[in-house]
């Protein structure tokens, strides 16, 4: 399925697909929204909030890729590594390791 044999091998490629600052910011906003929808679902006990998670996460990310990065999201070819990459990059953006 993939030319990558590990997430460690994949992540540098993932970062290379997120060079545009606006794209990274949109990913960050989308991830924050995902966490917000999860919190709303847990607090309210209403599982319908969970439907917002993929819409927000993918929506913001895909706008970043198609409009600003001008590339195809890695999730189309590497869905699991890409999902892990989203959260590693989110943490690195949050902690300042990657410039937001």
N, CA, C and O atoms as a GROMACS GRO file, in nm:
protein
  400
    1UNK      N    1   0.082  -0.120   0.000
    1UNK     CA    2   0.000   0.000   0.000
    1UNK      C    3   0.086   0.126   0.000
    1UNK      O    4   0.047   0.227  -0.058
    2UNK      N    5   0.201   0.121   0.064
    2UNK     CA    6   0.275   0.243   0.083
    2UNK      C    7   0.423   0.219   0.063
    2UNK      O    8   0.473   0.109   0.088
    3UNK      N    9   0.494   0.320   0.018
    3UNK     CA   10   0.639   0.310   0.006
    3UNK      C   11   0.707   0.336   0.140
    3UNK      O   12   0.828   0.322   0.151
    4UNK      N   13   0.631   0.374   0.241
    4UNK     CA   14   0.685   0.400   0.374
    4UNK      C   15   0.666   0.277   0.461
    4UNK      O   16   0.558   0.219   0.468
    5UNK      N   17   0.773   0.238   0.527
    5UNK     CA   18   0.767   0.119   0.612
    5UNK      C   19   0.743   0.152   0.758
    5UNK      O   20   0.724   0.062   0.839
    6UNK      N   21   0.745   0.281   0.791
    6UNK     CA   22   0.720   0.322   0.930
    6UNK      C   23   0.674   0.467   0.931
    6UNK      O   24   0.693   0.541   0.835
    7UNK      N   25   0.613   0.505   1.044
    7UNK     CA   26   0.574   0.644   1.059
    7UNK      C   27   0.697   0.734   1.063
    7UNK      O   28   0.694   0.846   1.012
    8UNK      N   29   0.804   0.686   1.123
    8UNK     CA   30   0.930   0.763   1.129
    8UNK      C   31   0.980   0.798   0.988
    8UNK      O   32   1.031   0.907   0.965
    9UNK      N   33   0.965   0.706   0.897
    9UNK     CA   34   1.005   0.731   0.758
    9UNK      C   35   0.907   0.824   0.687
    9UNK      O   36   0.946   0.902   0.600
   10UNK      N   37   0.779   0.815   0.724
   10UNK     CA   38   0.676   0.895   0.660
   10UNK      C   39   0.677   1.041   0.703
   10UNK      O   40   0.653   1.130   0.621
   11UNK      N   41   0.705   1.069   0.830
   11UNK     CA   42   0.684   1.203   0.884
   11UNK      C   43   0.764   1.313   0.813
   11UNK      O   44   0.708   1.420   0.792
   12UNK      N   45   0.890   1.293   0.776
   12UNK     CA   46   0.958   1.399   0.698
   12UNK      C   47   0.885   1.432   0.567
   12UNK      O   48   0.877   1.548   0.527
   13UNK      N   49   0.832   1.329   0.501
   13UNK     CA   50   0.753   1.352   0.380
   13UNK      C   51   0.629   1.434   0.415
   13UNK      O   52   0.594   1.530   0.345
   14UNK      N   53   0.562   1.396   0.523
   14UNK     CA   54   0.441   1.466   0.566
   14UNK      C   55   0.472   1.615   0.588
   14UNK      O   56   0.397   1.701   0.543
   15UNK      N   57   0.579   1.644   0.658
   15UNK     CA   58   0.616   1.784   0.682
   15UNK      C   59   0.648   1.857   0.553
   15UNK      O   60   0.618   1.976   0.540
   16UNK      N   61   0.707   1.788   0.457
   16UNK     CA   62   0.739   1.853   0.329
   16UNK      C   63   0.613   1.891   0.252
   16UNK      O   64   0.617   1.979   0.166
   17UNK      N   65   0.502   1.826   0.283
   17UNK     CA   66   0.374   1.857   0.219
   17UNK      C   67   0.299   1.969   0.293
   17UNK      O   68   0.187   2.004   0.256
   18UNK      N   69   0.362   2.024   0.397
   18UNK     CA   70   0.301   2.129   0.479
   18UNK      C   71   0.398   2.245   0.499
   18UNK      O   72   0.416   2.294   0.610
   19UNK      N   73   0.459   2.289   0.391
   19UNK     CA   74   0.555   2.400   0.398
   19UNK      C   75   0.487   2.535   0.411
   19UNK      O   76   0.542   2.628   0.471
   20UNK      N   77   0.368   2.547   0.356
   20UNK     CA   78   0.296   2.673   0.356
   20UNK      C   79   0.240   2.701   0.495
   20UNK      O   80   0.171   2.618   0.554
   21UNK      N   81   0.270   2.818   0.547
   21UNK     CA   82   0.230   2.854   0.683
   21UNK      C   83   0.078   2.858   0.700
   21UNK      O   84   0.026   2.815   0.803
   22UNK      N   85   0.008   2.909   0.600
   22UNK     CA   86  -0.138   2.915   0.609
   22UNK      C   87  -0.197   2.774   0.612
   22UNK      O   88  -0.293   2.749   0.684
   23UNK      N   89  -0.140   2.683   0.535
   23UNK     CA   90  -0.186   2.544   0.537
   23UNK      C   91  -0.168   2.485   0.677
   23UNK      O   92  -0.258   2.420   0.729
   24UNK      N   93  -0.051   2.508   0.738
   24UNK     CA   94  -0.028   2.458   0.874
   24UNK      C   95  -0.125   2.519   0.973
   24UNK      O   96  -0.175   2.451   1.062
   25UNK      N   97  -0.153   2.647   0.957
   25UNK     CA   98  -0.248   2.714   1.047
   25UNK      C   99  -0.388   2.655   1.032
   25UNK      O  100  -0.459   2.636   1.131
   26UNK      N  101  -0.428   2.628   0.910
   26UNK     CA  102  -0.560   2.568   0.887
   26UNK      C  103  -0.567   2.428   0.947
   26UNK      O  104  -0.670   2.390   1.003
   27UNK      N  105  -0.460   2.351   0.936
   27UNK     CA  106  -0.456   2.220   1.000
   27UNK      C  107  -0.473   2.236   1.151
   27UNK      O  108  -0.548   2.161   1.214
   28UNK      N  109  -0.404   2.332   1.208
   28UNK     CA  110  -0.409   2.355   1.352
   28UNK      C  111  -0.552   2.392   1.396
   28UNK      O  112  -0.602   2.339   1.494
   29UNK      N  113  -0.615   2.482   1.321
   29UNK     CA  114  -0.753   2.522   1.352
   29UNK      C  115  -0.847   2.402   1.340
   29UNK      O  116  -0.932   2.381   1.427
   30UNK      N  117  -0.831   2.325   1.235
   30UNK     CA  118  -0.915   2.207   1.218
   30UNK      C  119  -0.899   2.108   1.332
   30UNK      O  120  -0.997   2.051   1.379
   31UNK      N  121  -0.776   2.087   1.376
   31UNK     CA  122  -0.751   1.996   1.488
   31UNK      C  123  -0.812   2.050   1.618
   31UNK      O  124  -0.867   1.973   1.697
   32UNK      N  125  -0.802   2.180   1.640
   32UNK     CA  126  -0.866   2.240   1.757
   32UNK      C  127  -1.018   2.220   1.752
   32UNK      O  128  -1.081   2.190   1.854
   33UNK      N  129  -1.075   2.235   1.635
   33UNK     CA  130  -1.220   2.213   1.619
   33UNK      C  131  -1.256   2.068   1.647
   33UNK      O  132  -1.358   2.041   1.710
   34UNK      N  133  -1.173   1.975   1.601
   34UNK     CA  134  -1.198   1.833   1.628
   34UNK      C  135  -1.202   1.810   1.779
   34UNK      O  136  -1.292   1.743   1.830
   35UNK      N  137  -1.106   1.865   1.850
   35UNK     CA  138  -1.104   1.850   1.996
   35UNK      C  139  -1.226   1.917   2.059
   35UNK      O  140  -1.283   1.866   2.156
   36UNK      N  141  -1.266   2.031   2.005
   36UNK     CA  142  -1.384   2.101   2.055
   36UNK      C  143  -1.511   2.019   2.036
   36UNK      O  144  -1.593   2.012   2.127
   37UNK      N  145  -1.528   1.959   1.919
   37UNK     CA  146  -1.645   1.875   1.895
   37UNK      C  147  -1.645   1.752   1.985
   37UNK      O  148  -1.750   1.710   2.033
   38UNK      N  149  -1.528   1.695   2.008
   38UNK     CA  150  -1.519   1.581   2.100
   38UNK      C  151  -1.559   1.624   2.241
   38UNK      O  152  -1.633   1.553   2.309
   39UNK      N  153  -1.510   1.738   2.284
   39UNK     CA  154  -1.546   1.789   2.418
   39UNK      C  155  -1.696   1.814   2.428
   39UNK      O  156  -1.759   1.779   2.528
   40UNK      N  157  -1.754   1.876   2.325
   40UNK     CA  158  -1.898   1.901   2.326
   40UNK      C  159  -1.978   1.771   2.336
   40UNK      O  160  -2.076   1.763   2.409
   41UNK      N  161  -1.934   1.669   2.261
   41UNK     CA  162  -2.003   1.541   2.266
   41UNK      C  163  -1.995   1.478   2.405
   41UNK      O  164  -2.093   1.425   2.456
   42UNK      N  165  -1.878   1.485   2.465
   42UNK     CA  166  -1.860   1.426   2.598
   42UNK      C  167  -1.936   1.503   2.705
   42UNK      O  168  -1.999   1.443   2.792
   43UNK      N  169  -1.931   1.635   2.698
   43UNK     CA  170  -1.997   1.718   2.800
   43UNK      C  171  -2.149   1.710   2.788
   43UNK      O  172  -2.220   1.700   2.889
   44UNK      N  173  -2.198   1.716   2.665
   44UNK     CA  174  -2.343   1.718   2.645
   44UNK      C  175  -2.405   1.578   2.644
   44UNK      O  176  -2.525   1.563   2.665
   45UNK      N  177  -2.322   1.478   2.620
   45UNK     CA  178  -2.376   1.343   2.606
   45UNK      C  179  -2.446   1.322   2.473
   45UNK      O  180  -2.516   1.222   2.454
   46UNK      N  181  -2.428   1.416   2.381
   46UNK     CA  182  -2.493   1.411   2.250
   46UNK      C  183  -2.391   1.370   2.145
   46UNK      O  184  -2.303   1.448   2.108
   47UNK      N  185  -2.403   1.248   2.097
   47UNK     CA  186  -2.307   1.193   2.001
   47UNK      C  187  -2.313   1.262   1.864
   47UNK      O  188  -2.221   1.247   1.784
   48UNK      N  189  -2.417   1.337   1.837
   48UNK     CA  190  -2.427   1.407   1.708
   48UNK      C  191  -2.311   1.503   1.688
   48UNK      O  192  -2.272   1.530   1.574
   49UNK      N  193  -2.254   1.556   1.796
   49UNK     CA  194  -2.140   1.647   1.784
   49UNK      C  195  -2.020   1.578   1.718
   49UNK      O  196  -1.935   1.644   1.657
   50UNK      N  197  -2.014   1.447   1.730
   50UNK     CA  198  -1.902   1.372   1.672
   50UNK      C  199  -1.899   1.382   1.519
   50UNK      O  200  -1.793   1.366   1.459
   51UNK      N  201  -2.013   1.408   1.458
   51UNK     CA  202  -2.017   1.424   1.312
   51UNK      C  203  -1.937   1.545   1.266
   51UNK      O  204  -1.889   1.549   1.152
   52UNK      N  205  -1.922   1.642   1.354
   52UNK     CA  206  -1.844   1.761   1.319
   52UNK      C  207  -1.695   1.736   1.315
   52UNK      O  208  -1.620   1.812   1.254
   53UNK      N  209  -1.650   1.630   1.379
   53UNK     CA  210  -1.506   1.605   1.387
   53UNK      C  211  -1.440   1.585   1.250
   53UNK      O  212  -1.346   1.658   1.218
   54UNK      N  213  -1.485   1.490   1.169
   54UNK     CA  214  -1.419   1.475   1.039
   54UNK      C  215  -1.445   1.593   0.945
   54UNK      O  216  -1.359   1.628   0.864
   55UNK      N  217  -1.561   1.655   0.957
   55UNK     CA  218  -1.590   1.771   0.872
   55UNK      C  219  -1.493   1.885   0.900
   55UNK      O  220  -1.438   1.945   0.807
   56UNK      N  221  -1.471   1.913   1.027
   56UNK     CA  222  -1.380   2.021   1.064
   56UNK      C  223  -1.236   1.984   1.034
   56UNK      O  224  -1.161   2.061   0.974
   57UNK      N  225  -1.197   1.865   1.075
   57UNK     CA  226  -1.059   1.823   1.056
   57UNK      C  227  -1.018   1.820   0.910
   57UNK      O  228  -0.919   1.881   0.870
   58UNK      N  229  -1.096   1.747   0.830
   58UNK     CA  230  -1.062   1.738   0.689
   58UNK      C  231  -1.094   1.866   0.613
   58UNK      O  232  -1.021   1.904   0.521
   59UNK      N  233  -1.202   1.933   0.650
   59UNK     CA  234  -1.240   2.055   0.579
   59UNK      C  235  -1.130   2.161   0.583
   59UNK      O  236  -1.089   2.211   0.478
   60UNK      N  237  -1.084   2.195   0.701
   60UNK     CA  238  -0.978   2.296   0.712
   60UNK      C  239  -0.849   2.249   0.644
   60UNK      O  240  -0.784   2.326   0.574
   61UNK      N  241  -0.813   2.122   0.665
   61UNK     CA  242  -0.690   2.070   0.607
   61UNK      C  243  -0.695   2.072   0.454
   61UNK      O  244  -0.598   2.113   0.389
   62UNK      N  245  -0.806   2.028   0.398
   62UNK     CA  246  -0.814   2.021   0.253
   62UNK      C  247  -0.816   2.159   0.189
   62UNK      O  248  -0.762   2.177   0.080
   63UNK      N  249  -0.878   2.256   0.253
   63UNK     CA  250  -0.869   2.393   0.201
   63UNK      C  251  -0.723   2.436   0.200
   63UNK      O  252  -0.676   2.496   0.104
   64UNK      N  253  -0.652   2.406   0.307
   64UNK     CA  254  -0.510   2.441   0.314
   64UNK      C  255  -0.430   2.380   0.201
   64UNK      O  256  -0.345   2.446   0.141
   65UNK      N  257  -0.457   2.254   0.171
   65UNK     CA  258  -0.382   2.187   0.065
   65UNK      C  259  -0.420   2.235  -0.074
   65UNK      O  260  -0.333   2.268  -0.154
   66UNK      N  261  -0.548   2.240  -0.103
   66UNK     CA  262  -0.590   2.274  -0.239
   66UNK      C  263  -0.573   2.423  -0.271
   66UNK      O  264  -0.540   2.457  -0.384
   67UNK      N  265  -0.595   2.510  -0.173
   67UNK     CA  266  -0.591   2.654  -0.199
   67UNK      C  267  -0.454   2.715  -0.174
   67UNK      O  268  -0.411   2.802  -0.250
   68UNK      N  269  -0.385   2.671  -0.070
   68UNK     CA  270  -0.259   2.736  -0.032
   68UNK      C  271  -0.135   2.652  -0.063
   68UNK      O  272  -0.035   2.706  -0.110
   69UNK      N  273  -0.140   2.525  -0.037
   69UNK     CA  274  -0.023   2.439  -0.058
   69UNK      C  275  -0.016   2.391  -0.203
   69UNK      O  276   0.092   2.359  -0.253
   70UNK      N  277  -0.130   2.386  -0.270
   70UNK     CA  278  -0.141   2.340  -0.410
   70UNK      C  279  -0.088   2.198  -0.427
   70UNK      O  280  -0.013   2.169  -0.520
   71UNK      N  281  -0.128   2.111  -0.336
   71UNK     CA  282  -0.093   1.970  -0.348
   71UNK      C  283  -0.211   1.885  -0.302
   71UNK      O  284  -0.312   1.936  -0.254
   72UNK      N  285  -0.196   1.758  -0.317
   72UNK     CA  286  -0.302   1.664  -0.280
   72UNK      C  287  -0.276   1.615  -0.138
   72UNK      O  288  -0.165   1.574  -0.108
   73UNK      N  289  -0.376   1.620  -0.051
   73UNK     CA  290  -0.355   1.576   0.087
   73UNK      C  291  -0.300   1.433   0.096
   73UNK      O  292  -0.342   1.344   0.022
   74UNK      N  293  -0.206   1.414   0.186
   74UNK     CA  294  -0.143   1.283   0.205
   74UNK      C  295  -0.244   1.178   0.250
   74UNK      O  296  -0.220   1.058   0.234
   75UNK      N  297  -0.355   1.220   0.305
   75UNK     CA  298  -0.455   1.126   0.356
   75UNK      C  299  -0.514   1.038   0.245
   75UNK      O  300  -0.566   0.930   0.273
   76UNK      N  301  -0.507   1.084   0.120
   76UNK     CA  302  -0.561   1.004   0.010
   76UNK      C  303  -0.478   0.879  -0.016
   76UNK      O  304  -0.532   0.775  -0.054
   77UNK      N  305  -0.347   0.889   0.005
   77UNK     CA  306  -0.259   0.774  -0.020
   77UNK      C  307  -0.212   0.704   0.106
   77UNK      O  308  -0.181   0.585   0.105
   78UNK      N  309  -0.208   0.778   0.215
   78UNK     CA  310  -0.153   0.725   0.341
   78UNK      C  311  -0.244   0.766   0.457
   78UNK      O  312  -0.203   0.845   0.541
   79UNK      N  313  -0.365   0.714   0.463
   79UNK     CA  314  -0.463   0.765   0.560
   79UNK      C  315  -0.420   0.751   0.706
   79UNK      O  316  -0.439   0.845   0.784
   80UNK      N  317  -0.363   0.638   0.746
   80UNK     CA  318  -0.330   0.620   0.889
   80UNK      C  319  -0.207   0.698   0.929
   80UNK      O  320  -0.204   0.760   1.035
   81UNK      N  321  -0.104   0.695   0.844
   81UNK     CA  322   0.016   0.775   0.873
   81UNK      C  323  -0.019   0.924   0.872
   81UNK      O  324   0.033   1.001   0.953
   82UNK      N  325  -0.105   0.963   0.781
   82UNK     CA  326  -0.145   1.104   0.772
   82UNK      C  327  -0.220   1.148   0.897
   82UNK      O  328  -0.197   1.257   0.949
   83UNK      N  329  -0.310   1.063   0.946
   83UNK     CA  330  -0.382   1.096   1.068
   83UNK      C  331  -0.285   1.112   1.186
   83UNK      O  332  -0.296   1.206   1.264
   84UNK      N  333  -0.191   1.020   1.196
   84UNK     CA  334  -0.090   1.032   1.302
   84UNK      C  335  -0.007   1.158   1.282
   84UNK      O  336   0.025   1.228   1.378
   85UNK      N  337   0.029   1.187   1.157
   85UNK     CA  338   0.106   1.307   1.127
   85UNK      C  339   0.033   1.435   1.164
   85UNK      O  340   0.095   1.530   1.212
   86UNK      N  341  -0.099   1.437   1.144
   86UNK     CA  342  -0.178   1.554   1.183
   86UNK      C  343  -0.160   1.584   1.331
   86UNK      O  344  -0.141   1.700   1.370
   87UNK      N  345  -0.166   1.480   1.413
   87UNK     CA  346  -0.160   1.502   1.558
   87UNK      C  347  -0.019   1.529   1.608
   87UNK      O  348   0.000   1.604   1.703
   88UNK      N  349   0.080   1.468   1.544
   88UNK     CA  350   0.219   1.501   1.580
   88UNK      C  351   0.248   1.645   1.542
   88UNK      O  352   0.306   1.720   1.620
   89UNK      N  353   0.207   1.686   1.421
   89UNK     CA  354   0.230   1.823   1.379
   89UNK      C  355   0.152   1.920   1.467
   89UNK      O  356   0.203   2.026   1.502
   90UNK      N  357   0.029   1.886   1.505
   90UNK     CA  358  -0.050   1.970   1.595
   90UNK      C  359   0.027   1.994   1.725
   90UNK      O  360   0.038   2.108   1.771
   91UNK      N  361   0.079   1.887   1.784
   91UNK     CA  362   0.154   1.900   1.909
   91UNK      C  363   0.279   1.985   1.888
   91UNK      O  364   0.311   2.068   1.973
   92UNK      N  365   0.349   1.966   1.777
   92UNK     CA  366   0.470   2.043   1.751
   92UNK      C  367   0.438   2.190   1.724
   92UNK      O  368   0.517   2.278   1.759
   93UNK      N  369   0.325   2.217   1.663
   93UNK     CA  370   0.280   2.356   1.646
   93UNK      C  371   0.242   2.417   1.781
   93UNK      O  372   0.276   2.532   1.810
   94UNK      N  373   0.173   2.340   1.861
   94UNK     CA  374   0.129   2.387   1.993
   94UNK      C  375   0.248   2.418   2.084
   94UNK      O  376   0.245   2.515   2.160
   95UNK      N  377   0.351   2.337   2.076
   95UNK     CA  378   0.467   2.353   2.163
   95UNK      C  379   0.576   2.442   2.104
   95UNK      O  380   0.679   2.465   2.167
   96UNK      N  381   0.553   2.493   1.983
   96UNK     CA  382   0.649   2.584   1.921
   96UNK      C  383   0.764   2.518   1.849
   96UNK      O  384   0.855   2.587   1.802
   97UNK      N  385   0.763   2.387   1.838
   97UNK     CA  386   0.871   2.319   1.765
   97UNK      C  387   0.862   2.347   1.614
   97UNK      O  388   0.964   2.352   1.545
   98UNK      N  389   0.740   2.364   1.567
   98UNK     CA  390   0.716   2.406   1.428
   98UNK      C  391   0.649   2.542   1.435
   98UNK      O  392   0.562   2.565   1.520
   99UNK      N  393   0.688   2.630   1.346
   99UNK     CA  394   0.634   2.767   1.345
   99UNK      C  395   0.490   2.769   1.298
   99UNK      O  396   0.456   2.715   1.193
  100UNK      N  397   0.406   2.832   1.379
  100UNK     CA  398   0.265   2.848   1.345
  100UNK      C  399   0.250   2.977   1.270
  100UNK      O  400   0.140   3.012   1.230
   0.00000   0.00000   0.00000
